[in-house]
């Protein structure tokens, strides 16, 4: 069946760098997305990788290796406001109309 | 530009009651989605739609029905609510094609079934 695996919790220090990994197993694949969700809030889109390699958006970068069914989100220059849950998501198919599956989320805690 | 809005924000139901959750988007997006999120869990797709008049099942469709009669609206119905349906429900929308990987979420509806 389809599944996404990511660590449940990660703790890091303010100003540091942290990497959140995501491995997936799906019947098809159409790119890996990352979302951020603060407690009590709605998810917000962070990044998308449709092809192998690194995508950079400010302090956040995301990487994808389709041959390894693996991706990660890299957060640099961590700030206290980055304390949130981070979810990876993939489409279980070969088109943009395929259904979407989310990982269970990684709760990131930032220490001063 | 309101983005994605959800109605109601909070609701308490008794087991067996029915209700409809309304999602509206003003971004002219083709795709719309309904998710549920249980405490400490990720989002699970209930149903989704890739265009007006079309719907498809997601990961956890049982106990729910949907309709997309207008492009801007996506309705989620619970015909006979059960305590297991206590959750936070999020609606989202996106463009079609490659741009569809950016989903815009509504604020959520908190549902408690007693």
Contacts between the chains, C-beta under 8 A, distances in Angstrom:
chain1	res1	chain2	res2	distance
A	31	B	101	5.7
A	33	B	101	5.3
A	33	B	102	7.9
A	33	B	103	7.8
A	35	B	103	7.8
A	41	B	107	8.0
A	42	B	90	6.1
A	42	B	105	4.1
A	42	B	106	6.5
A	42	B	107	5.5
A	42	B	108	5.7
A	43	B	43	6.9
A	43	B	90	7.1
A	43	B	92	7.9
A	43	B	103	7.7
A	43	B	105	5.1
A	44	B	105	7.1
A	45	B	102	4.8
A	45	B	103	6.1
A	45	B	104	7.4
A	48	B	101	4.3
A	48	B	102	6.9
A	50	B	98	6.6
A	50	B	101	7.3
A	87	B	42	5.5
A	87	B	43	6.9
A	89	B	43	7.9
A	96	B	31	7.9
A	96	B	96	6.4
A	96	B	97	5.2
A	96	B	98	6.4
A	96	B	100	4.6
A	96	B	101	7.4
A	97	B	31	7.7
A	97	B	50	4.6
A	97	B	56	7.9
A	97	B	96	7.9
A	99	B	45	5.6
A	99	B	48	6.5
A	99	B	56	6.9
A	99	B	57	7.7
A	99	B	58	5.2
A	99	B	59	6.8
A	100	B	33	7.1
A	100	B	45	5.6
A	100	B	48	7.5
A	100	B	58	7.7
A	100	B	103	7.9
A	101	B	45	7.1
A	101	B	59	6.6
A	102	B	35	7.7
A	102	B	42	4.1
A	102	B	43	4.4
A	102	B	44	7.1
A	102	B	45	7.7
A	103	B	42	5.4
A	104	B	41	5.9
A	104	B	42	4.4
A	105	B	40	8.0
A	105	B	41	7.4
A	105	B	42	5.0
